């Protein structure tokens, strides 16, 4: 017979199952988005071609991937 405590444990494990993919998505999208914004701001300030936007995107993705690496290596 299941108790109310068993139901809470399964809900907690369900949310925990969504936590890691959500963090991975946040690292990748956050890094890429921030890199795009900073690169676009630099391009607007310098009145240059979109090279800083592209470099910002690449740097943001690299930082996001590094964050994912640190997250995955910290998991037990």
N, C-alpha and C positions, 0 to 999 in steps of 0.2 A: 504494500500500500504506500502510495506516494504521500508525502507530507507537504505542507506549504513551503518548508525549507528546501526540499528537493526542487520545487518549481523555481525558487529564487536562484538556486545554484545553476540551473540550466539557462535561465535568462542571463546570468552573469557570464557564462561561458559563450553564449551567443554573441553578446556585445564584445567580448574579448576577441572573438573570431573576426569581427569587423574592424577592430582597432588597428591591427598591423597594416592591412591593405589601405586603410584610410590615412595612416601616417605616411606610407609610401607615396600615395597620391598627393598628399599635402606637400611633402618635400619636393617632388618633381614639379608640380604645378606652381608652387610658391616660388621656387628658385627660378623657373623659367619666366614667370610673370614679373618678378622683381627685376630680373636682368633685362627684360624687354622695356620696362618702365624707365629704368636708369639709363639704358642705352638710347632710348628715344629722347629723354630729357637732354642728354649730352648732345645728340644730333641737332635738336632744336636750338640749344644754346650756342653751338658752334656753326650753325647753318651749313652742316655738312651732309654728305650722302648717308644712307642708312647703314654705314659700316659699323658705327658704334652700337646701333641696335642689334645687329647680327652678333657682334662680339659680346654684348651684354647677354643675349640669349644663350650663347654657348657657355659663358661663364656661369650663368644662373643654372643651366642644366648640369654643369659639372659640380657645382656646389650642392645641388639637389641629389645627385647620384652619390656624392660623398656622404651626405646625410643619411641616405638609404643604407649605404655600406655600414656606417656606424650603428644604425638601428639594428640591422640584421646581425652584426657581430656581437651586439650586446644581448641578444635573445638567448635564453637558456634552453 
